[in-house]
Amino acid sequence: MGNIEAKAVIGTNSWGGRAYGKALRGSYVPDGVIKDAMREAEKQGLMIYDLARDYGLGKAQKMFGRFAEELGGDNIIISAKYTPFAHYKKNCVRKSLEKDLADFRRSYVDIYWLHLPTDIEQHLAEIIGLYKEGKIRNIGVSNFDLAECRLAKHILDKAGIPLYGVQNHYSLISREWEKNGLLDWCRENGISFWAWAVLEEGMLTDPRVKTKFTLMKLFIAREKRKMRELYRVMIAVAKRHDITVPQVAEAYCVNKGVVPICGCRKPKQVRELAEAVNVKLTSGEIRRLEEAADKSGAKVLGHDLFRFAVPEKRS
Ligand SMILES: NC(=O)c1ccc[n+]([C@@H]2O[C@H](COP(=O)([O-])OP(=O)(O)OC[C@H]3O[C@@H](n4cnc5c(N)ncnc54)[C@H](OP(=O)(O)O)[C@@H]3O)[C@@H](O)[C@H]2O)c1
């Protein structure tokens, strides 16, 4: 059932209502523009959408399902998640997946991620059951460290099911999963590594382009001051390849063997992501980008940002 070869993925966290869009991104993008972005994605061959129940304050999944149906997108690949906000309860995954499937207007999801490493054994056992029923076609884990990934793989191996992927935070300025061996482990085991927030919520976009104010951007602005040299290198690399600054951040991930998930709301962003996948950076460019990123010391979202949401293990 597996064999999904992901090159880049469209993130949907910022899809949704007017107030949410303004608060999160500083601007509201009308539904019609998001639908146009989906049309563009099909044209560009970007067929994978990353979704979760809470994205867009619960609106993103419903929007996606409606638009996918209207656009006749039967070949769209759905990446969805179970988010354990609390300890495992019998049938919690099934109930959640059933609601998701109603949102998606589908009878299965292509990839289903356990969103947090909470009660791994119990949650995975239920996910495995749903996989065997054909409601889930591939299983992944998200925000897991290396030991937790090994445990997940062990559980799935015993059931004869491959671990499809790991979905963690990774970007040019947040490469801890590479430094602590998780990325190598994924590579060695043929497990796909998907990176969320490769644009760091807009911090790895062009500093010369003005964007609307949000509280997040106030925080980002402080970090951006540390990144002058990194921006200089990104702009130089962008010029050399005739691409944009965010495309450098996206291409960087692809060149590291990582699948970028980008928060695209507009056709142009989709087009740029599709182009970035094919940009070949030189080893010298990668080295210069990494050196400048490391020297900056800038950080917005920690690589293990969501640890606080993992409840203590029951004794
Ligand atoms: N597994 C997890 O725990 C987890 C956690 C968080 C996120 N995710 C996934 O990862 C996805 C990506 O994260 P994100 O959406 O939060 O942030 P992101 O992709 O890091 O950044 C989005 C920001 O970049 C801008 N942008 C996107 N493409 C651009 C382009 N080509 N040129 C210029 N600017 C561009 C957007 O602009 P606009 O404001 O104009 O749209 C927005 O400000 C999410 O949507 C979600 O699917 C997963």
The ligand as a Tripos MOL2 file, in Angstrom:
@<TRIPOS>MOLECULE
LIG
   48    52     1     0     0
SMALL
NO_CHARGES

@<TRIPOS>ATOM
      1 N1          3.6680   17.8730   12.7300 N.am      1 LIG1
      2 C1          3.6000   18.9910   13.4030 C.2       1 LIG1
      3 O1          3.6520   18.9830   14.6350 O.2       1 LIG1
      4 C2          3.4660   20.2940   12.6860 C.ar      1 LIG1
      5 C3          3.5820   21.4900   13.3970 C.ar      1 LIG1
      6 C4          3.4640   22.6860   12.7120 C.ar      1 LIG1
      7 C5          3.2350   22.6910   11.3440 C.ar      1 LIG1
      8 N2          3.1080   21.5110   10.6800 N.ar      1 LIG1
      9 C6          2.8550   21.4950    9.2200 C.3       1 LIG1
     10 O2          3.8590   22.2610    8.5650 O.3       1 LIG1
     11 C7          3.2530   23.2390    7.7390 C.3       1 LIG1
     12 C8          4.1840   24.4030    7.5170 C.3       1 LIG1
     13 O3          4.2710   25.2340    8.6210 O.3       1 LIG1
     14 P1          3.6130   26.6890    8.6590 P.3       1 LIG1
     15 O4          2.4910   26.7680    7.6780 O.co2     1 LIG1
     16 O5          3.2600   26.9380   10.0620 O.co2     1 LIG1
     17 O6          4.7850   27.6930    8.3470 O.3       1 LIG1
     18 P2          5.9380   27.8620    7.2480 P.3       1 LIG1
     19 O7          5.6860   27.0400    6.0450 O.co2     1 LIG1
     20 O8          7.2290   27.7030    7.9560 O.co2     1 LIG1
     21 O9          5.8120   29.4010    6.9000 O.3       1 LIG1
     22 C9          4.6670   29.9820    6.3980 C.3       1 LIG1
     23 C10         5.0030   31.4380    6.1400 C.3       1 LIG1
     24 O10         5.8110   31.5030    4.9910 O.3       1 LIG1
     25 C11         5.1690   32.2870    4.0040 C.3       1 LIG1
     26 N3          5.3960   31.6420    2.6910 N.ar      1 LIG1
     27 C12         5.0690   30.4000    2.2830 C.ar      1 LIG1
     28 N4          5.5170   30.1790    1.0270 N.ar      1 LIG1
     29 C13         6.1270   31.3200    0.6560 C.ar      1 LIG1
     30 C14         6.7850   31.7290   -0.5040 C.ar      1 LIG1
     31 N5          6.9600   30.9150   -1.5430 N.pl3     1 LIG1
     32 N6          7.2710   32.9860   -0.5510 N.ar      1 LIG1
     33 C15         7.1360   33.8090    0.4980 C.ar      1 LIG1
     34 N7          6.5490   33.4710    1.6410 N.ar      1 LIG1
     35 C16         6.0430   32.2430    1.7150 C.ar      1 LIG1
     36 C17         3.7250   32.3720    4.3700 C.3       1 LIG1
     37 O11         3.2390   33.5740    3.8490 O.3       1 LIG1
     38 P3          1.7090   34.0060    3.8820 P.3       1 LIG1
     39 O12         1.5180   34.5770    5.2600 O.co2     1 LIG1
     40 O13         1.6210   35.0260    2.7990 O.co2     1 LIG1
     41 O14         0.8690   32.8200    3.6380 O.co2     1 LIG1
     42 C18         3.8110   32.3150    5.8920 C.3       1 LIG1
     43 O15         4.0710   33.5960    6.4310 O.3       1 LIG1
     44 C19         1.9250   23.5210    8.4230 C.3       1 LIG1
     45 O16         1.0050   24.1590    7.5680 O.3       1 LIG1
     46 C20         1.5250   22.1220    8.8240 C.3       1 LIG1
     47 O17         0.9570   21.4260    7.7280 O.3       1 LIG1
     48 C21         3.2390   20.3140   11.3180 C.ar      1 LIG1
@<TRIPOS>BOND
     1     1     2 1
     2     2     3 2
     3     2     4 1
     4     4     5 ar
     5     4    48 ar
     6     5     6 ar
     7     6     7 ar
     8     7     8 ar
     9     8     9 1
    10     8    48 ar
    11     9    10 1
    12     9    46 1
    13    10    11 1
    14    11    12 1
    15    11    44 1
    16    12    13 1
    17    13    14 1
    18    14    15 2
    19    14    16 1
    20    14    17 1
    21    17    18 1
    22    18    19 2
    23    18    20 1
    24    18    21 1
    25    21    22 1
    26    22    23 1
    27    23    24 1
    28    23    42 1
    29    24    25 1
    30    25    26 1
    31    25    36 1
    32    26    27 ar
    33    26    35 ar
    34    27    28 ar
    35    28    29 ar
    36    29    30 ar
    37    29    35 ar
    38    30    31 1
    39    30    32 ar
    40    32    33 ar
    41    33    34 ar
    42    34    35 ar
    43    36    37 1
    44    36    42 1
    45    37    38 1
    46    38    39 2
    47    38    40 1
    48    38    41 1
    49    42    43 1
    50    44    45 1
    51    44    46 1
    52    46    47 1
@<TRIPOS>SUBSTRUCTURE
     1 LIG1         1 GROUP 0 **** ****
